[in-house]
Every structure is written in C-alpha cells, then in structure tokens.
Amino acid sequence: MYKHILIPTDGSELSQKAIEAGVEFARESQARVTAFTAVPEYPLPSEAELMSRRMASHGRRGLSALVHGSQTHGVLTHSTIPTLVYR
C-alpha cells in the first residue's frame, strides 16, 4: 500500500519509539524510509518547567498540547497524501 514512508521526529527520546515503529511498518510494507528531524528555532520549555508554573499536566494537555499537538494536527489537516500518526 505504502511505497515511501517519511518519519519526521523532533529528536526526543520519546520519538525513538515512533522511529522504531515506522521502520518496522516500512519493512513489513516493503517501503522506502526517509527520516527527518525538525527542531524549533527556539528552545521549548521542558515539561518540568511547565509543571512548576502550573501551565500543563501529563498527557499533553494545556499549553503542552497546544505546542506539540498543533504540529500533528496541522500536518493531518493540510496533507494531500495518506498520512499515519503513531501515538
């Protein structure tokens, strides 16, 4: 079904799971893989910093969801090709 899979990540330790799942999915689909790492031009506050200011909670809610979730939502909204999201 898929011939070429793009695996974009933010370089975090957590994204390693998505990379492994994407590579395995590509292997099963006999698809090519292109990896892409994107980082913001400014440093995002850590979850601990956000928690200490009571601006976010675990599970990507509040400000953290706004910062991180909006990227995935934007891709899904504007993509003109089949797009999978590994949660």
C-alpha positions in Angstrom: 0.0 0.0 0.0 2.7 2.5 1.0 5.8 2.8 -1.2 7.6 5.5 0.7 7.3 6.5 4.4 8.5 9.7 5.8 9.4 9.5 9.5 9.6 13.1 11.0 10.7 13.4 14.6 11.8 16.1 17.0 14.9 14.2 18.1 13.5 13.4 21.6 14.0 10.1 23.3 10.2 9.5 23.1 10.3 9.9 19.3 12.6 6.8 19.2 9.5 4.6 19.6 7.9 6.2 16.6 11.1 5.7 14.6 11.2 2.0 15.5 7.5 1.5 14.7 7.8 3.4 11.4 10.9 1.4 10.3 9.1 -1.9 11.2 6.0 -0.8 9.3 8.1 0.1 6.3 9.8 -3.2 6.4 6.5 -5.1 6.5 5.2 -2.9 3.7 8.4 -3.2 1.7 8.5 0.6 1.5 11.4 3.1 1.5 12.0 5.2 4.5 13.1 8.8 4.7 13.9 10.2 8.2 13.6 13.8 9.0 14.4 15.6 12.3 12.8 19.0 12.9 13.5 21.2 15.9 12.1 24.6 16.7 14.3 27.7 16.3 13.8 28.5 20.0 14.0 26.1 22.9 10.7 24.8 24.2 10.3 24.7 27.9 10.6 21.3 29.4 7.6 19.6 30.9 9.1 20.0 34.4 9.4 23.8 33.8 5.8 23.9 32.6 4.6 21.8 35.6 6.4 24.1 38.0 4.4 27.0 36.6 1.1 25.0 36.7 0.7 25.6 33.0 0.4 22.0 31.8 -0.2 18.5 33.0 0.8 15.0 31.9 -0.8 13.6 28.8 -0.2 16.6 26.5 -3.0 18.8 27.8 -3.0 22.6 28.3 0.0 24.5 26.9 2.0 21.4 26.1 -0.8 20.1 23.9 -1.1 23.4 22.2 2.7 23.5 21.4 3.1 19.8 20.5 -0.3 18.7 19.3 -0.8 21.6 16.9 2.0 20.3 14.7 0.4 16.9 14.1 -3.0 18.5 13.7 -1.6 20.9 11.1 0.0 18.0 9.1 -3.2 16.0 9.1 -5.3 19.0 8.2 -3.2 20.1 5.2 -1.8 16.8 3.9 -2.9 15.8 0.4 -1.4 12.3 0.7 -2.2 9.3 3.0 -0.9 10.1 6.5 -0.4 7.9 9.5 0.2 9.1 13.0 1.9 6.8 15.6 0.7 7.7 19.0 
